[in-house]
């Protein structure tokens, strides 16, 4: 389980970095649905770190509210099922 969490968070973090690079270079972007989905499937920490480090999606209300909310829900679910 821990391997999955680490892997999905690395993927999520790198995806935010790649999308920021694509935005700067006017290349094909990663859909916002995919970025949110990565958070939902366990990459919320990587998403939040990607937002902070790459300064990406930090002005989008959807991202600054959903990613932390998803993380809180995931922590609660983890603690509840433990």
N, C-alpha and C positions, 0 to 999 in steps of 0.2 A: 504494500500500500504506500509506504513512504517513497519508494522509487517512482511510483506513478505521480505523486504530488510534486516531487522535485522536478520530474521530467515535464509535466504539463505547465508548471510555473516557468521553467526555462523557455519552453516553446512560446508561452504567452508573452513573456518579457521580450524575447527576440522578435516576435511578430509586431509588437508595438514599435520597436526600433526600426524594423524593415518598413512598416507603413509610414513612419515619420520620414525616413529616407526617400520613399516613393513620393511623398507629398512635396518634399523639397525639390526633387528632380522632375516633377510633373510626370511621373510614371503611373502605371496601373496600380490602384490602391486596393487595400484589403477592405471588404465590406464591413461596415460597423456591426452588422449582425454576427459576423465571425469573431470580432474582437470581444463582444459581449458573451458569445457562446464559450469562448475560451475561459472566461471567468466562471461561468456557470459550471463547467465540467471540472473545475478544481484549480484553475489558474488565476484566481483573483489576486493573490499576492504578487505574482509576476506582472499582472495587468497594472496594478497600482504602482509598483516600482517602475514599470515601463512608462507610465504616465508622468511620474515625477522626474525620472532621470532623462528621458527624451523630450520632456516638455510637450507631450503629445496628448491631444484630446482634453487638455486641462481647462478649456473654456466651454466645453460641451457639458451642459447640466446632466444629460443622460449618463455620461461616464463618471462625473464626479459624485453622483449620487448612487448609481447602480453598483459600481465596483465595490465600494465599501459596504453597501447593504448586502451584497452577495457574500462578501467575506464574513460579515457578522452572522448571517444565516448559516454558512458552512461551519463556523466555529460552534454555534449553538447545536447544530445537528451532530457534530462530532462529539461534543460533550454529552449530549443526550443519549447517543447510541453507545457510548463507551461503557 
